[in-house]
Amino acid sequence: MSDKEAGWYYVGDGKLRYRDDYGWTEFYMDTADPRAQDWPPPKPRTLLQELREDEARRAAIAPPRRVLSWRRPRPHRTAR
């Protein structure tokens, strides 16, 4: 459908943009990003999958979070 192959293309200002088989996507990458140093960079789907896997690993390792409340406790009411 498109005249260019799917992949990352330099679009100026130090940015890469991903083009799929249907046209330009909303995925951008900075050329200073370490992932952009190995050419070609991974596809956006691969990047998102790696991010999800990394977040799942961190959640499994991290201790449970405590929720703190900044509200003052209500005064105790006595029965009348």
TAWOMO-V805237 format. One line per field, one symbol per residue. phi: phi as a letter, one per 30 degrees, with the letter a starting at -180 (. if undefined). burial: I if it has 9 or more other C-alpha atoms within 8 Angstrom, else O. A space follows every 50 residues. Layout:
BEGIN
phi->???
burial->???
END
This chain:
BEGIN
phi->.cdcddldbdcjhiccbcccdckdccdbbddddeddddcddddedddddd dddddddddddddddcccccddddddccdc
burial->OOOOOOIIOOOOOIIIIIIIOOOOOOOOIIIOOOOIIOOOIOOOOOIOOO OOOOOOOOOOOOOOOOOOOOOOOOOOOOOO
END
